[in-house]
Amino acid sequence: MRDFTGRTILVTGGSGGIGGATIRHLRKLNADVIAAGRSEDALAKISQETGCRTLKFDLSSEEEIANALEGVDIWGVVNCGGFGGEIATPMETDIAIFDKVISINARGALIVTKYASRSMVRLGKGGAIVNVSSQAALVALDGHISYGSSKAALDNITRVSALQLGKYNIRVNSVNPTVVMTPISSGHWSQPHVAKPFLEQMPLGRWATEDEVALPIIFLLSDEASMITGVSLPIDGGYTCR
């Protein structure tokens, strides 16, 4: 049985769908979880439900992240915070939105990794980081120039971090899920003209659930994955195998 007793794991985007599911599973496995996000009310809700601790910071601010993580002992990280941006082609994209998507999804995860890994190295007990990427990092999806670019950058942050942190016994991996009907994605993907052709290309032919993403995250955090690092794991119903 997996057991995270004595391990403190930071989950950004902790009040969201995938982040919240991850926290619930980690708490059942005795992890000391710190949920991070921007909304105090949303963080209070997940804390009341699961007993996790909370930290408030904005992923676009290095100063806020650095201050929030100062002196916090961390064994693991799940970088789940994200911003969907817009649906647009390269010809139509709003560069201000592109910059914001990159700032949160890639830059923000890197900043969290920067400061959390300092704690992990200082403690000398190894650890694990899992970045929540997307199948949009692996294949071209219509209208996903901003989001897909940010997640492709996140996958490379994953690989380089795995290379640099391996000597400290810190593993870094990413998961690359297909669409989960969370508030961040449902507005676009629930439209019949978008959903039908997309699902027809997927061998399993359905959306992923939050738990179907959270449980592989738990696996990659666990000692069962002790020889796995630098991997981008598709959780996409076979979409990217085509």
One Martini backbone bead per residue (centre of mass of N, CA, C, O) as a GRO file, in nm:
protein
  242
    1MET     BB    1   0.097   0.035   0.021
    2ARG     BB    2   0.059   0.356   0.003
    3ASP     BB    3   0.279   0.599   0.185
    4PHE     BB    4   0.305   0.958   0.303
    5THR     BB    5   0.432   0.960   0.564
    6GLY     BB    6   0.620   1.255   0.627
    7ARG     BB    7   0.507   1.402   0.361
    8THR     BB    8   0.539   1.705   0.187
    9ILE     BB    9   0.284   1.836  -0.041
   10LEU     BB   10   0.264   2.047  -0.312
   11VAL     BB   11  -0.044   2.200  -0.452
   12THR     BB   12  -0.122   2.345  -0.727
   13GLY     BB   13  -0.437   2.412  -0.788
   14GLY     BB   14  -0.599   2.291  -0.527
   15SER     BB   15  -0.909   2.397  -0.609
   16GLY     BB   16  -0.931   2.218  -0.838
   17GLY     BB   17  -1.004   1.936  -0.996
   18ILE     BB   18  -0.727   1.786  -1.006
   19GLY     BB   19  -0.608   1.900  -0.747
   20GLY     BB   20  -0.833   1.803  -0.557
   21ALA     BB   21  -0.808   1.500  -0.620
   22THR     BB   22  -0.514   1.474  -0.531
   23ILE     BB   23  -0.554   1.557  -0.239
   24ARG     BB   24  -0.751   1.336  -0.154
   25HIS     BB   25  -0.554   1.100  -0.205
   26LEU     BB   26  -0.317   1.195  -0.027
   27ARG     BB   27  -0.472   1.203   0.242
   28LYS     BB   28  -0.542   0.895   0.242
   29LEU     BB   29  -0.202   0.859   0.239
   30ASN     BB   30  -0.084   1.066   0.471
   31ALA     BB   31  -0.035   1.336   0.365
   32ASP     BB   32   0.117   1.651   0.376
   33VAL     BB   33  -0.083   1.909   0.256
   34ILE     BB   34  -0.035   2.186   0.023
   35ALA     BB   35  -0.252   2.426  -0.080
   36ALA     BB   36  -0.242   2.623  -0.379
   37GLY     BB   37  -0.347   2.972  -0.440
   38ARG     BB   38  -0.562   3.266  -0.484
   39SER     BB   39  -0.817   3.154  -0.326
   40GLU     BB   40  -0.926   3.158  -0.011
   41ASP     BB   41  -1.203   3.021  -0.033
   42ALA     BB   42  -1.115   2.767  -0.192
   43LEU     BB   43  -0.901   2.675   0.013
   44ALA     BB   44  -1.090   2.648   0.256
   45LYS     BB   45  -1.263   2.422   0.136
   46ILE     BB   46  -1.040   2.200   0.098
   47SER     BB   47  -0.949   2.208   0.393
   48GLN     BB   48  -1.217   2.127   0.527
   49GLU     BB   49  -1.240   1.852   0.373
   50THR     BB   50  -0.913   1.736   0.421
   51GLY     BB   51  -0.690   1.899   0.612
   52CYS     BB   52  -0.528   2.088   0.466
   53ARG     BB   53  -0.307   2.307   0.382
   54THR     BB   54  -0.222   2.660   0.308
   55LEU     BB   55  -0.138   2.873   0.013
   56LYS     BB   56  -0.098   3.209  -0.098
   57PHE     BB   57  -0.054   3.253  -0.459
   58ASP     BB   58   0.089   3.385  -0.754
   59LEU     BB   59   0.222   3.243  -1.043
   60SER     BB   60   0.324   3.536  -1.165
   61SER     BB   61   0.490   3.563  -0.879
   62GLU     BB   62   0.796   3.537  -0.748
   63GLU     BB   63   0.769   3.681  -0.479
   64GLU     BB   64   0.529   3.521  -0.365
   65ILE     BB   65   0.656   3.241  -0.383
   66ALA     BB   66   0.911   3.290  -0.217
   67ASN     BB   67   0.765   3.380   0.043
   68ALA     BB   68   0.580   3.128   0.084
   69LEU     BB   69   0.841   2.912   0.079
   70GLU     BB   70   0.979   3.018   0.313
   71GLY     BB   71   1.077   2.758   0.528
   72VAL     BB   72   0.946   2.523   0.370
   73ASP     BB   73   0.894   2.188   0.398
   74ILE     BB   74   0.968   1.975   0.111
   75TRP     BB   75   0.911   1.673  -0.089
   76GLY     BB   76   0.668   1.765  -0.285
   77VAL     BB   77   0.521   1.823  -0.624
   78VAL     BB   78   0.224   1.977  -0.780
   79ASN     BB   79   0.183   2.119  -1.099
   80CYS     BB   80  -0.160   2.247  -1.151
   81GLY     BB   81  -0.155   2.522  -1.228
   82GLY     BB   82  -0.377   2.718  -1.455
   83PHE     BB   83  -0.427   2.854  -1.801
   84GLY     BB   84  -0.622   2.857  -2.096
   85GLY     BB   85  -0.715   3.113  -2.239
   86GLU     BB   86  -0.739   3.071  -2.586
   87ILE     BB   87  -0.906   3.039  -2.901
   88ALA     BB   88  -0.645   3.036  -3.149
   89THR     BB   89  -0.463   3.138  -3.395
   90PRO     BB   90  -0.165   3.262  -3.501
   91MET     BB   91  -0.314   3.503  -3.656
   92GLU     BB   92  -0.515   3.584  -3.387
   93THR     BB   93  -0.352   3.612  -3.149
   94ASP     BB   94  -0.312   3.725  -2.821
   95ILE     BB   95  -0.018   3.817  -2.681
   96ALA     BB   96  -0.112   3.876  -2.393
   97ILE     BB   97  -0.229   3.594  -2.349
   98PHE     BB   98   0.018   3.432  -2.414
   99ASP     BB   99   0.190   3.548  -2.184
  100LYS     BB  100   0.003   3.449  -1.953
  101VAL     BB  101   0.016   3.147  -2.008
  102ILE     BB  102   0.320   3.121  -1.980
  103SER     BB  103   0.347   3.247  -1.695
  104ILE     BB  104   0.179   3.017  -1.554
  105ASN     BB  105   0.240   2.727  -1.686
  106ALA     BB  106   0.561   2.765  -1.698
  107ARG     BB  107   0.690   2.982  -1.517
  108GLY     BB  108   0.542   2.907  -1.254
  109ALA     BB  109   0.648   2.616  -1.233
  110LEU     BB  110   0.946   2.698  -1.224
  111ILE     BB  111   0.938   2.866  -0.967
  112VAL     BB  112   0.841   2.645  -0.781
  113THR     BB  113   1.079   2.459  -0.837
  114LYS     BB  114   1.304   2.645  -0.747
  115TYR     BB  115   1.207   2.668  -0.438
  116ALA     BB  116   1.133   2.374  -0.361
  117SER     BB  117   1.409   2.237  -0.432
  118ARG     BB  118   1.571   2.373  -0.211
  119SER     BB  119   1.431   2.222   0.016
  120MET     BB  120   1.488   1.933  -0.082
  121VAL     BB  121   1.795   1.956  -0.075
  122ARG     BB  122   1.827   2.043   0.221
  123LEU     BB  123   1.693   1.777   0.344
  124GLY     BB  124   1.802   1.506   0.188
  125LYS     BB  125   1.524   1.305   0.085
  126GLY     BB  126   1.438   1.380  -0.169
  127GLY     BB  127   1.185   1.331  -0.434
  128ALA     BB  128   0.885   1.477  -0.605
  129ILE     BB  129   0.776   1.582  -0.937
  130VAL     BB  130   0.460   1.696  -1.084
  131ASN     BB  131   0.352   1.784  -1.403
  132VAL     BB  132   0.071   1.942  -1.550
  133SER     BB  133  -0.004   1.889  -1.858
  134SER     BB  134  -0.058   1.795  -2.211
  135GLN     BB  135  -0.156   1.684  -2.518
  136ALA     BB  136  -0.089   1.974  -2.644
  137ALA     BB  137   0.230   1.907  -2.630
  138LEU     BB  138   0.222   1.654  -2.855
  139VAL     BB  139  -0.005   1.796  -3.026
  140ALA     BB  140  -0.203   1.943  -3.263
  141LEU     BB  141  -0.446   2.189  -3.178
  142ASP     BB  142  -0.702   2.363  -3.235
  143GLY     BB  143  -0.637   2.685  -3.102
  144HIS     BB  144  -0.348   2.596  -2.921
  145ILE     BB  145  -0.100   2.797  -2.917
  146SER     BB  146  -0.075   2.873  -2.617
  147TYR     BB  147  -0.124   2.618  -2.448
  148GLY     BB  148   0.066   2.423  -2.601
  149SER     BB  149   0.325   2.588  -2.560
  150SER     BB  150   0.326   2.584  -2.249
  151LYS     BB  151   0.334   2.265  -2.225
  152ALA     BB  152   0.592   2.219  -2.384
  153ALA     BB  153   0.766   2.378  -2.189
  154LEU     BB  154   0.701   2.202  -1.942
  155ASP     BB  155   0.831   1.942  -2.051
  156ASN     BB  156   1.119   2.064  -2.056
  157ILE     BB  157   1.134   2.133  -1.761
  158THR     BB  158   1.115   1.843  -1.674
  159ARG     BB  159   1.371   1.728  -1.808
  160VAL     BB  160   1.582   1.926  -1.693
  161SER     BB  161   1.512   1.878  -1.395
  162ALA     BB  162   1.580   1.578  -1.395
  163LEU     BB  163   1.877   1.615  -1.467
  164GLN     BB  164   1.957   1.814  -1.222
  165LEU     BB  165   1.805   1.644  -0.967
  166GLY     BB  166   1.903   1.345  -0.957
  167LYS     BB  167   2.152   1.374  -0.752
  168TYR     BB  168   1.910   1.419  -0.517
  169ASN     BB  169   1.669   1.222  -0.558
  170ILE     BB  170   1.494   1.386  -0.776
  171ARG     BB  171   1.193   1.358  -0.931
  172VAL     BB  172   1.072   1.433  -1.279
  173ASN     BB  173   0.737   1.467  -1.401
  174SER     BB  174   0.471   1.414  -1.643
  175VAL     BB  175   0.136   1.481  -1.732
  176ASN     BB  176  -0.089   1.413  -2.036
  177PRO     BB  177  -0.390   1.509  -2.064
  178THR     BB  178  -0.682   1.513  -2.155
  179VAL     BB  179  -0.991   1.596  -2.137
  180VAL     BB  180  -1.138   1.770  -1.865
  181MET     BB  181  -1.449   1.867  -1.715
  182THR     BB  182  -1.365   2.155  -1.635
  183PRO     BB  183  -1.402   2.489  -1.610
  184ILE     BB  184  -1.149   2.544  -1.807
  185SER     BB  185  -1.282   2.342  -2.057
  186SER     BB  186  -1.598   2.319  -2.111
  187GLY     BB  187  -1.672   2.559  -2.297
  188HIS     BB  188  -1.536   2.427  -2.552
  189TRP     BB  189  -1.568   2.094  -2.538
  190SER     BB  190  -1.898   2.086  -2.519
  191GLN     BB  191  -1.916   2.131  -2.807
  192PRO     BB  192  -2.030   1.935  -3.054
  193HIS     BB  193  -1.832   2.033  -3.293
  194VAL     BB  194  -1.583   1.954  -3.107
  195ALA     BB  195  -1.629   1.675  -2.967
  196LYS     BB  196  -1.689   1.467  -3.190
  197PRO     BB  197  -1.418   1.467  -3.361
  198PHE     BB  198  -1.234   1.415  -3.122
  199LEU     BB  199  -1.352   1.140  -3.014
  200GLU     BB  200  -1.316   0.988  -3.289
  201GLN     BB  201  -0.985   0.988  -3.246
  202MET     BB  202  -1.036   0.822  -2.986
  203PRO     BB  203  -1.018   0.505  -2.884
  204LEU     BB  204  -1.198   0.550  -2.610
  205GLY     BB  205  -1.416   0.790  -2.655
  206ARG     BB  206  -1.344   0.983  -2.393
  207TRP     BB  207  -1.331   1.144  -2.118
  208ALA     BB  208  -1.165   1.238  -1.852
  209THR     BB  209  -1.108   1.207  -1.522
  210GLU     BB  210  -0.982   1.325  -1.239
  211ASP     BB  211  -0.887   1.046  -1.125
  212GLU     BB  212  -0.733   0.958  -1.395
  213VAL     BB  213  -0.509   1.173  -1.317
  214ALA     BB  214  -0.442   1.152  -1.012
  215LEU     BB  215  -0.334   0.855  -0.992
  216PRO     BB  216  -0.073   0.890  -1.166
  217ILE     BB  217   0.043   1.103  -0.982
  218ILE     BB  218   0.071   0.924  -0.736
  219PHE     BB  219   0.260   0.721  -0.862
  220LEU     BB  220   0.495   0.927  -0.931
  221LEU     BB  221   0.534   1.000  -0.623
  222SER     BB  222   0.598   0.722  -0.561
  223ASP     BB  223   0.805   0.444  -0.494
  224GLU     BB  224   0.706   0.283  -0.748
  225ALA     BB  225   0.866   0.533  -0.922
  226SER     BB  226   1.190   0.532  -0.850
  227MET     BB  227   1.284   0.492  -1.185
  228ILE     BB  228   1.118   0.760  -1.264
  229THR     BB  229   1.237   1.008  -1.504
  230GLY     BB  230   1.155   1.242  -1.756
  231VAL     BB  231   0.846   1.195  -1.801
  232SER     BB  232   0.573   1.183  -2.045
  233LEU     BB  233   0.236   1.103  -1.958
  234PRO     BB  234  -0.017   0.980  -2.119
  235ILE     BB  235  -0.382   1.071  -2.060
  236ASP     BB  236  -0.568   1.000  -2.369
  237GLY     BB  237  -0.704   0.735  -2.489
  238GLY     BB  238  -0.487   0.731  -2.749
  239TYR     BB  239  -0.458   0.993  -2.921
  240THR     BB  240  -0.123   0.999  -2.960
  241CYS     BB  241  -0.105   0.712  -3.131
  242ARG     BB  242  -0.188   0.812  -3.433
   0.00000   0.00000   0.00000
